[in-house]
C-alpha cells in the first residue's frame, strides 16, 4: 500500500515537472524581444555640453569602437527598455527630435523605422536580424562634425 502511495506521489511530481518544463519552453519560444534603445551623441569633444549626459556603458563603447566611426567620444542622451511581443510594434521617443518604431517580425528579426523632428514619415527603415545579446547601431550626421546614434541592445 505504501509503495502504491509513493509511486502515485512520484508520478504526480513527474507530471508537474514536465508541465513546468513545457510551460517554460513555450514562453521561451514565444519570440518576445526585450530591447534597450539608447540615443547616443557622438563627438570628438572630451565632454558633452549637457551635464545630464554620461559616457556610454563599456559594452556599447566596445561595439562603437569596432565600427568604422570617426568620433572619439560617445555620450548617452536617453535610454529606454522595450518589451515587444512577436508580430507587434512599439514606438520609443528618445528625444524631442528622435523617435524609433520597432516591429518584432518573427522573434529573431526586427524592422526599425527612424522618425525625426516630429515627422510621421520615417527618415529610413531597415529590416535586420538581431540575435540575443547583440547590439545594432544606427545613426546619421549632425551639425558641427558630430552625429546621433541609436543603439538597440537585445536582452539575453
N, C-alpha and C positions, 0 to 999 in steps of 0.2 A: 504494500500500500504506500509506504513512504517513498519507494522507488518511483512509483507512478506519479506521486505529487511532485517529486524532484524533477522528473522528466517533463512534466507539464510546465513547471516554472522555467526550466531551461528552454523549452520550446517557445514560451512567451517572451523570454529575453532575446532569443534569436530573432523572432519575428519583429520585435520592437527595434532591434539594432539594424535589421535590414530595411525597415521602413524609414528610420532616421537617415541611413546612408543614401537611400533613394531620394529622399526629400532634399538633402544637402546637395547631391549631384544634380538634381533637377534645377535647383536655384542657381548653381554654378553655371549651368548651361543655358540660362535664360538669355544671355547676351547683353545684359545690362552693362553700361560703361560708367565708371567713376572717373571723372576728369578733373584736373586742376587747370584752370585757364588763368594765364598770367599776362598782364600788359607790362612790357619792358621798354625802357628808354635806353637807346644805345648812343654812346657819345665817346669822344676822346678826352673830354674833360675829366679831371680827377674826382670832382664832386658834382652831384646833381644840385641845381639851384633850389629845388624843393626839399626842405629838410625832412618831410614825411616819407620821401622815397628812400629805400635802403638798397644796398647791393643785393643782387640776386643770390639765391641759395647756391652752394657749391656744385650740386649736380647740374643745375641749369647753366652755371658758368662753364662747367666742363663741356657740356653739349655745345654751347655757343663757341667755345674755343676750337672745337672740332670742325666748325663750319668756316667757309672762306669769307669771313666778315672782316671789315676794315676797322671796326671800333675796338677800343681797349677796355671800356668800362660799360657795365650794364646795371641798370637800376630798376627795381620792382616798383611799378606805379600802383598796381592793384592786383589782387588775386582772389579768385572765386572758385569754390568747389561745385561741381555739377554732377548729378546723377541722371543719366539718360537711358531710359529703357529702350530695348531693341525696337526699331521701327519708329521711334519718336524723335522729336526735335526739342532743343532748348535754346533760348536766347540769353546771352550774358552781356550786360552793359558793363564794360571795363572802364570807361570814362565817358565824358560828355561827347567826345568825338570818335569813340571806338566801341563798336558792338560786334559780337560774333554770334552767329547762329550755327549750331552743330546738330547734325542729324546722325543718329546711330543707325546705319543702314542694315547691318546684319550681325552685330556683336563683335565684329573684327574690323570693319571698315566704317569710316565716317565721311560725311560731306560737311565741309566747313565753308561758310559764307562770311566774308568780312564786310561789315557795314560801317561807313564813316560819315561823320558830320551830320548825323540825323537823316541821312538819305535812306530811302526804302530799297533802292536797287543796290545790290552788292557791288563793292569795288572789285571783287573777284570771288570765285567759287573754286573749290578744289575737293576732289574725292581722294581719299588716302586710307591705306591700311594703317592701323596703329595698335601694335601688339601691347599686351600688358607690360607696364614698367617702362615703356618707351616715351620719348618726348618728340613732338612735332613742333617746329619753329616756322612761323610765317611772319612776313614783315614788309616794310616799304620805307622809302626815304622820307625825311622830314627836313625842315629848314635848318640852315647852318651846319651842314655836313653831319647831321645826326639821323637817327632812324627810330621808328617804333617797331616793336616786335610783339607777336603774340605767341606764347609758348603753351602748348597743350600737353600736359603730362597725364598719361593713363595710369591709374592705380593698378596695383597688383592684385 
